[in-house]
Amino acid sequence: MPIRPKALLFWSSGKDSAWSLHVLRQRAELDVVGLATTFRAGANRVAMHDTRRELVEAQARSVDLPLWAEEIPWPCSNAEYEARLGSLLERARRRGITHVAFGDLFLEDIRSYREKLVAAAGLAPVFPLWTPATETPALARSMVAGGLRALITCVDPVQLSPEFLGREYDAALLAALPPSVDRCGERGEFHTLCYGGPIFAETLAVRAGERFVRDGFQFVDVIPCE
């Protein structure tokens, strides 16, 4: 078997990251060798999703990949973020990694930004889930039908009611979402925590804890079960 190029996957802890890994492993064109996650310094929480670090570590163990953790200050300026990311990408390049994968779907400005950052490090960006906005309902249904298990952990209350916090990402939820909300939450309407699916050796045992507000977003604290 020919040696496949090595890839690092940016891992938010949510469904799109998990499904990206599933798609990359199915295609078998790249050898995903690690998951890169940014954490808020001192908080042990994923920078955007606010997932507990222990859950991300459990995800990494279940998919049998090392976690590349990068701590960033919070709030974090764009310049500081790019510097930290550049350092991580340079470390990846020195270890023989040639590709960096992201779970983005259709936002062209986000894609362009990532492409420039990755190219500056001499690496190639990959977007395994890239799809038109009109096709995200089909993508969402394929995730659910494929066995992905996830919970809604964060909502932008301007776009989606906090009543959806803690709900299972399943067919019933997809049917209940307002028409204005992208079924994959790509415009920031909601975020998820993936706790099971075809790439997981074991389904994570989790439960929804207390709710809280940070930076205008509403969250539910997902807790690992004892």
N, C-alpha and C positions, 0 to 999 in steps of 0.2 A: 504493500500500500504506500503511495507517495506521501511524503511529509507535507502536512497541511500548514498554511500560515497560521501563526498564533494571534489570537485576538483577546482583548480586554473588553469586558462588557460593563457599561455604566449601569449601576444597580440602585434603584430608588427604594426598593422593597415592595413595589407595587406590581400590579398585574401586567403592565406593558413590559417591564423588565423581565419578568418571569416568562412571558410568552415569547419574547425575543430570544431568550435562551433556548426555549423549546424549538423554535423555528430554525435557529442556527444549528442546533444539534441534528435536526431532521435533514437539513440541507447537506451537512457534513463537508462543507467547503472550507470552513475555518475551524481551528482547534481553540475553543474558548478556554483560557487558562486561568482566568481570575475575574472577580467581581469588584468593581471600584465604587465605593460609596463615600460621600462627604457627610461628616458629622459635625454638629455644632460643638465647638470646643467647650469642654467642661460640663456638657449636658448629656453626653452619650445618647444623642438623638439624631436621626437622619435630618439633614439640614432643612429640607422642605417638607417632608411628610411627617416629621416628628415621631417616627417609629423608634422604639427602644432598640439600642444597639444589640442587646442580648437576643432579640428576635432576628435581627439581620444576621448575626453570627449563626443562629440556628438554621436560617435559610441556607446560608453558605455551606454548612455541614450537610444539610439534606440534599443539596444538588452537587455535593462533592467537589467544591471549588474553593480556593483560598480567597479570603476577603482582603482587598486592598483598601484599607481605611485611611481617609485623609481628613484631618480635623481642620475646620475653618472657623475664624472668629464670627461672632454674631452680634450685631449686624456685620455683614461683610461687604466691603466695597467691591466693585467690579474689578478694579485693578488687583486687589488682594486675591480675589477668587481666581483670576486668570494666572497669577503668579503661582498659587498653590497647584492649580490644575496643570500648569506647564511643568512644574517639578515632577508631578506624578507621571505625566506622559513621557518625560525624559527618562524616568526610571524604567518605564515599560519598554521604551525603545532599547535601552541598554541590556534588557533581558531578552531581547530577540523578538519582542512583540511588534507586529507590523500593522495591525488593524485595531480600531477602536469602534465598538458597536454601541448604538443608542436605541432606545425604544420609542423615539419620536414617530409621529404618524403623518401629519400633513402641514404643519406650520413652517412655511418656507423661511421665515426670518430666523427661527430657532435652528433650523438645519444649516443655514448659511453661517451662522455664528459658530456652531460646532465644527463645521468643515474648516473654517479658518484657523481655529485653535488647534485642531488635530494636525492640519497640514503644516503649521508652524513647527511642530515637533517632529516632522518627517514621517508621520503615520497616515494611514488611509482610513477615513470614516466609513462606517457601514450602518445602514438603517434597514434592518430586516423586516420591519412592520410597515414601512412607508406606504401610504395609501391615500387616495383622495378623501376629502371630508365626507363625500356622499357615500363612501363605502365603509365607514366605521361601524354602522349598525351590523353589517355582515361580519366584520371582524370581531365585534363584541359577541355575537352569537356563536362564532366558531370557537372563541375562548371558552365560553360556558359549556358548549357541547363537547369540547375537548377535555373537560374535566378540571379546568382551572378553578381553584377555590380562593376567594378573596372577600374582604370586608371593606365597606366604605368607612374610612377613618378620618376624612377631612372634607369639608365642603366650603365653598365660597358662598356665604349666605345671600349675597346679591344675586347669584345665579341659581342656587338650589337650596331648598329648605333643609334646615338642620334635622328635620324628621328622618332624613335618609341616613344619618350617622349610625354606624354599627350594623347596617343591613348587609345581608349576603349579596354578593355580586352574582346574580343568577337571572334566569329568564323572567321571573316575576318582577325583579327590579328594573330590568331593561324595558319592560312593558309599562312600568309605573313612572318612569322618568318623564318630565315635561318635554314637549317637542323641541323646545329651544336648547335643550341640554344634549351635548354630544354624548353618544352612548359609551364612548371610551373616556370621556372627561378630558379630552385633549385641550380644551380652552381653559382649563383650570377650574371647571365646575366642581370636581371632586377628585380625591385621591384614594388609593386603596392600599391595603396590606395583603399580599398573597401568602397564604398559609398552606397551600396544597396544589397538586396538579401533576401532570405527566412527567415533569422533571424532578419531582420531589421523591426521595427514597422513603420519607416518612412525612405524613401530614402533621403540621405543627398544632399542638393543643393550645388554643388561645381563647380569651374571653374579652368582652368589651368592659372597660372600667369607667372611670369618671370622664365627664366632658369638660372641656376648657376652651378658652379663646386665646389666640395669639396672632398678632399682626392682622386683625380683622377677619381671620379665618376661624372656623369652629371645628374642633377636633374631638374624637373619642380616643381615650388612652387604651390601646390594645395591650393586654397583659398575658404573659405566658402562664398557662395553668400549672399548678404544682403537680 
